Amino acid sequence: MIARRVLVIRRRAAGGRPRLSADPEAPDDAPDVRGLMAAQLRRALATTGVALALLAVVAVAVPRLPGPAAWAVLSLAAQPVLLALAAGQLRRAERLER
């Protein structure tokens, strides 16, 4: 087994906060992985909050509706909105990576 050493250095990013880089030769415009992950986590938590709010509204509204209307709300209203949320989350996460 070959031992491998990795040098971790601290560099100042454009915002003034230190950025960890495993490569000492990395250019200053190299991606900030921690910042990217934090931004994606914030986006994911916002999307999750919207999805949970939608599910709470559906859970409250469905029992008050007559039988066929409840199924229509569950299949024709809630599912497309959840799919749109998923597609929007994917688009925003990919945009953050650029």
C-alpha positions in Angstrom: 0.0 0.0 0.0 1.4 3.4 -1.0 1.1 6.2 1.5 -0.3 9.4 0.1 0.1 12.8 1.6 -2.4 15.6 1.0 -1.4 19.1 1.8 -4.3 21.2 3.0 -3.8 25.0 2.9 -6.0 27.9 3.7 -6.6 30.6 1.1 -8.7 33.7 1.3 -11.7 33.4 -1.0 -13.2 36.5 -2.8 -15.6 37.1 0.1 -12.7 37.3 2.6 -13.4 34.0 4.4 -10.8 31.2 4.2 -11.2 28.4 1.7 -9.8 25.0 2.2 -8.0 23.6 -0.8 -6.4 20.2 -1.0 -4.3 21.3 -4.0 -1.7 24.1 -3.2 -1.6 24.8 -7.0 -5.3 25.4 -7.3 -6.2 28.7 -8.9 -8.0 31.4 -6.8 -11.1 30.9 -8.9 -11.4 27.2 -7.9 -14.9 26.2 -6.6 -15.6 26.7 -2.9 -17.0 23.2 -2.1 -18.2 24.1 1.4 -19.9 27.2 0.2 -21.5 25.3 -2.6 -22.8 22.6 -0.3 -24.1 25.2 2.2 -26.0 27.0 -0.6 -27.5 23.7 -1.9 -28.5 22.7 1.6 -30.3 26.1 2.1 -32.1 25.6 -1.2 -33.0 22.0 -0.3 -34.4 23.0 3.1 -36.5 25.7 1.5 -37.9 23.2 -1.0 -38.6 20.7 1.7 -40.4 23.4 3.7 -42.6 24.2 0.7 -43.3 20.5 0.1 -44.2 20.0 3.8 -46.5 23.0 3.7 -48.2 21.6 0.6 -48.7 18.2 2.3 -50.1 19.8 5.4 -52.6 21.7 3.4 -53.6 18.6 1.5 -53.9 16.6 4.7 -56.3 19.3 6.1 -58.3 19.8 2.9 -58.8 16.2 1.8 -60.9 14.9 4.7 -63.3 17.9 4.2 -63.9 17.1 0.5 -66.4 14.5 -0.9 -65.0 11.2 -2.1 -64.2 11.8 -5.8 -63.0 15.4 -5.2 -60.5 14.1 -2.6 -59.0 11.7 -5.1 -58.9 14.5 -7.7 -57.0 16.8 -5.3 -54.5 14.0 -4.4 -53.8 12.9 -8.0 -54.4 16.0 -10.1 -53.2 18.8 -7.8 -50.7 17.5 -5.3 -48.5 15.2 -7.4 -47.8 17.7 -10.3 -46.9 20.4 -7.7 -44.5 18.0 -6.0 -43.0 17.1 -9.4 -42.6 20.8 -10.2 -40.9 21.3 -6.9 -38.4 18.5 -7.6 -37.7 19.8 -11.1 -37.1 23.3 -9.7 -34.9 22.0 -7.0 -32.7 20.2 -9.5 -32.5 23.2 -11.8 -31.5 25.5 -8.8 -28.9 23.0 -7.6 -27.3 22.7 -11.0 -27.3 26.5 -11.4 -25.4 26.8 -8.1 -22.7 24.5 -9.5 -22.0 26.7 -12.4 
